[in-house]
Amino acid sequence: MSKKVLITGANGLLGQKLVNLYLEKPGKQLVATGIGPCRHPLKHRIHYIELDIRDGQQVDQILSAEKPDTVIHTAAMTNVDACETDKEGCDAMNVTAVDHIATACAKNNIHMIHLSTDFIFDGKEGPLDEEAEPNPLSYYGWSKLKGENIVKEKAGKWAILRTVLVYGVVHDMSRSNIVLWAKGALEKRQDIKVVDDQFRTPTLAEDLAMGCFLAEDKGATGIYNISGKDFMSIYELVERVADFYGLPKDRIHRSDSSTLNQPARRPPITGFKVNKAMKELGYNPHSFEEGLAIVRDQLLAQANG
């Protein structure tokens, strides 16, 4: 029996990685959705539907018509400072839209896999397991926690996958990420200030996509941490990027979060323990350096057309 999987946010970093993964999986039918036209380079192979998840009627119509076995809900407003300054926009994407999807999933008996974040925590300690008590510091964090609670309350059969600081490269990217930013700045010999008081377990986009696939394929329910397993400060992360790509480190300057002047507060220490996902789903993330090698090869392939 072929299983049908619908992805929201298919134009984003995780969304495109999921499309890549599902195109190679026998016995899976893929429905990709997103705002605006399909940005994936293999669009001729993809069943793509334009979908604005903020429109409850549209969500209901498409999920009722397509009747997927699983929805992997990756679409969200993830710019933390933009969420702080545009609370209405943040609520529409991260709360109301989740309600639309959870409701439609319950109505059509669809397994819902919902992506969440380490920013639901206050960052007093880490790495964290799935039992840690949420206490967000930012509006973005609160919106994602509200989304989680809606999924638990309304979705019927659900899994919540929490992740941390996703990096990677895809075709036609709408946003950069920490690895590409650091690499680009250091290649241009720009001075960069990097915080040494925030700690994370950075996540390769391919690993996160594989975590979503494993949860879908096994019909997993409950909460899972899906991140990298290497725990480091943002400063160490940037140093490791420089070391890996053979870039000089003299332009990397230590700073702390208080100097950044960002609208939203960040949790100082997060990062995840991924033992549960490894044991129950067979999740096995790459090391940080293995992830950087994958990004390097993909950038080279893009440059060579």
C-alpha positions in Angstrom: 0.0 0.0 0.0 1.4 3.4 -1.1 1.3 6.1 1.6 0.5 9.6 0.7 2.4 12.4 2.5 1.6 16.1 2.3 4.3 18.6 3.2 3.6 22.2 4.2 6.3 24.8 3.6 7.8 22.8 0.7 9.7 25.8 -0.6 11.8 26.2 2.6 15.1 24.6 3.6 13.5 21.6 5.4 10.6 21.4 2.9 13.0 21.1 0.0 15.1 18.5 1.8 11.9 16.5 2.5 10.9 16.7 -1.2 14.3 15.4 -2.1 14.0 12.5 0.3 10.5 11.5 -0.6 11.2 11.6 -4.4 13.6 8.7 -3.7 11.3 6.6 -1.5 9.4 3.8 -3.2 5.8 3.4 -1.9 5.4 7.0 -1.0 3.2 9.5 -2.8 4.2 13.1 -2.2 2.1 16.2 -2.2 4.1 19.4 -1.8 2.4 22.7 -0.7 3.6 26.2 -0.1 2.9 29.9 -0.7 3.6 30.9 -4.3 5.0 28.7 -7.1 7.1 25.7 -6.5 10.8 26.7 -6.1 12.2 23.2 -6.3 14.6 22.5 -9.3 12.7 19.2 -10.0 9.3 20.8 -10.0 8.3 18.8 -13.1 8.4 15.7 -10.9 6.4 17.1 -8.0 2.7 17.2 -7.4 2.6 20.8 -6.0 -0.3 22.8 -4.7 -0.2 26.4 -3.7 -1.6 26.7 -0.2 -1.8 29.5 2.3 -2.1 27.7 5.6 -3.5 30.9 7.2 -6.7 30.3 5.2 -8.7 27.7 7.2 -11.1 27.1 4.3 -8.2 26.4 1.9 -6.5 24.1 4.4 -9.8 22.1 4.9 -10.5 21.9 1.2 -7.0 20.6 0.2 -6.6 18.2 3.1 -10.1 16.8 2.5 -9.5 16.5 -1.2 -6.0 15.0 -1.1 -6.7 12.8 2.0 -3.0 12.2 2.8 -2.0 9.6 5.4 0.3 12.1 7.0 0.9 15.8 7.0 4.4 17.0 7.8 3.9 20.6 8.9 7.1 22.5 8.4 5.8 25.9 7.5 6.2 28.6 10.2 7.3 32.2 10.8 10.8 31.4 12.2 12.5 34.9 12.1 12.7 35.4 15.9 13.1 39.2 15.8 10.4 39.6 13.2 8.0 37.6 15.4 8.8 40.0 18.3 7.9 43.0 16.2 5.0 41.6 14.1 3.1 39.6 16.7 -0.1 39.5 14.5 1.8 37.9 11.6 3.6 35.5 14.0 0.2 34.4 15.5 -1.3 33.9 12.1 1.4 31.5 11.0 2.5 29.8 14.2 -0.8 29.6 16.1 -3.9 30.1 13.9 -2.5 28.1 10.9 -1.6 25.2 13.2 -5.2 25.2 14.5 -6.4 25.0 10.9 -4.1 22.0 10.1 -4.7 20.2 13.3 -8.5 20.5 12.9 -8.4 19.3 9.3 -6.1 16.4 10.3 -8.5 15.2 13.0 -11.5 15.5 10.7 -9.8 13.4 8.0 -8.0 11.0 10.3 -4.6 12.2 9.2 -1.3 11.6 11.2 0.1 15.1 11.9 3.8 15.7 12.3 4.5 19.2 13.7 7.9 20.9 13.8 8.8 22.8 16.9 11.8 24.5 18.4 14.3 24.7 21.3 13.1 28.3 21.7 10.2 27.1 23.8 12.7 26.8 26.6 14.3 29.5 28.8 17.8 28.3 28.3 18.9 27.9 31.9 20.4 24.5 31.2 21.0 22.0 28.4 21.1 19.8 26.5 17.5 19.0 27.2 15.4 15.8 26.9 11.7 15.6 25.9 10.5 16.0 29.5 12.0 19.4 30.0 9.6 22.1 31.1 8.9 24.8 28.5 9.2 28.5 29.5 9.8 30.7 26.4 11.7 34.0 26.5 10.5 35.4 23.2 7.2 35.9 21.4 8.3 33.4 18.8 8.9 30.8 21.5 5.5 31.4 23.0 3.8 31.1 19.6 5.5 27.8 18.9 4.5 26.5 22.4 0.9 27.5 21.7 1.2 25.6 18.4 2.4 22.5 20.2 -0.5 22.7 22.7 -3.0 23.0 19.8 -1.6 19.9 18.1 -1.9 17.9 21.4 -5.4 19.1 21.9 -6.9 18.9 18.4 -4.8 16.8 16.0 -5.9 13.3 17.0 -2.9 11.3 16.0 0.2 13.5 16.3 4.0 13.7 16.7 5.9 16.9 17.7 9.5 17.0 16.5 11.6 19.7 18.2 14.8 20.9 16.5 17.7 23.3 17.0 19.5 25.8 14.7 19.0 24.1 11.3 21.7 24.7 8.7 22.1 23.5 5.1 21.8 24.6 1.5 19.0 24.3 -1.1 18.2 25.8 -4.5 16.7 29.3 -4.4 16.9 29.9 -0.6 14.7 32.5 1.0 16.8 32.8 4.1 20.4 32.1 5.0 21.6 30.2 8.1 24.4 30.4 10.6 26.9 28.1 8.7 26.4 29.9 5.3 26.6 33.3 7.0 29.8 32.5 8.8 31.4 30.9 5.8 30.4 33.8 3.5 31.6 36.5 5.9 35.0 34.8 6.6 35.6 34.2 2.9 35.1 38.0 2.3 37.5 38.7 5.3 34.7 40.5 7.1 35.0 41.1 10.9 32.2 39.3 12.7 31.0 39.4 16.3 29.9 36.0 17.6 28.3 35.3 20.9 30.1 32.8 23.2 27.3 32.6 25.8 24.7 30.7 23.7 25.0 26.9 23.4 23.2 24.7 20.8 23.2 21.3 19.0 23.2 22.5 15.4 21.1 20.4 13.0 21.9 19.5 9.4 18.7 19.9 7.3 19.1 16.4 5.9 19.1 14.9 9.4 15.9 16.8 10.3 14.3 15.6 7.1 15.3 12.0 7.9 13.8 12.5 11.4 10.5 13.6 9.9 10.6 10.6 7.5 11.3 8.1 10.2 8.4 9.5 12.4 6.1 9.4 9.4 7.2 5.9 8.2 6.8 4.4 11.7 3.6 6.3 12.5 5.3 7.7 15.6 3.3 9.6 18.2 4.4 11.9 21.0 7.3 14.3 21.4 10.8 13.7 19.9 14.0 15.8 19.9 15.5 15.8 16.4 18.8 17.7 16.3 22.5 17.3 15.9 24.3 15.6 18.8 27.4 17.9 19.0 26.8 20.5 21.7 28.8 23.8 21.3 28.7 27.6 21.7 27.8 29.7 18.7 31.4 31.0 18.9 32.8 27.5 18.8 30.4 26.7 15.9 31.8 29.6 13.8 35.4 28.5 14.7 34.7 25.0 13.6 33.2 26.3 10.3 36.5 28.3 9.8 38.6 25.3 10.6 36.7 23.0 8.3 36.8 25.4 5.3 40.4 26.5 6.0 39.4 30.1 6.6 41.4 32.4 8.9 39.9 33.0 12.4 41.4 36.4 13.1 38.2 38.2 12.1 36.0 36.2 14.5 35.5 38.4 17.6 33.9 37.1 20.9 30.9 39.0 22.2 28.0 38.2 24.5 24.2 38.4 23.9 23.8 41.7 25.8 25.8 43.5 23.1 23.5 42.4 20.2 20.6 44.7 20.6 18.1 42.2 19.2 14.3 42.7 19.8 13.8 39.1 21.0 15.6 37.4 23.8 17.4 34.1 23.0 17.7 31.2 25.4 21.3 31.0 26.5 21.7 27.2 26.7 19.5 24.7 24.8 20.6 21.8 22.7 18.9 18.5 22.8 19.5 14.9 23.9 18.4 12.7 20.9 18.5 9.3 22.7 14.7 8.8 22.4 14.7 9.4 18.6 17.7 7.2 18.2 16.2 4.4 20.2 12.6 4.5 19.0 12.9 5.9 15.4 16.4 4.7 14.4 17.5 8.3 14.0 21.3 8.7 13.6 22.5 12.3 13.0 25.7 13.2 11.3 28.5 14.8 13.3 28.9 18.6 12.8 32.0 18.2 10.6 30.2 15.5 8.5 27.4 18.0 8.0 29.8 20.7 6.9 31.2 18.2 4.3 27.7 17.6 2.9 27.1 21.4 2.6 30.5 21.9 1.0 29.8 19.2 -1.6 26.3 20.6 -2.4 27.7 24.2 -2.7 30.3 22.8 -5.2 27.7 21.0 -7.1 25.6 24.2 -7.3 28.6 26.2 -8.5 29.3 23.7 -11.2 25.7 23.7 -12.4 
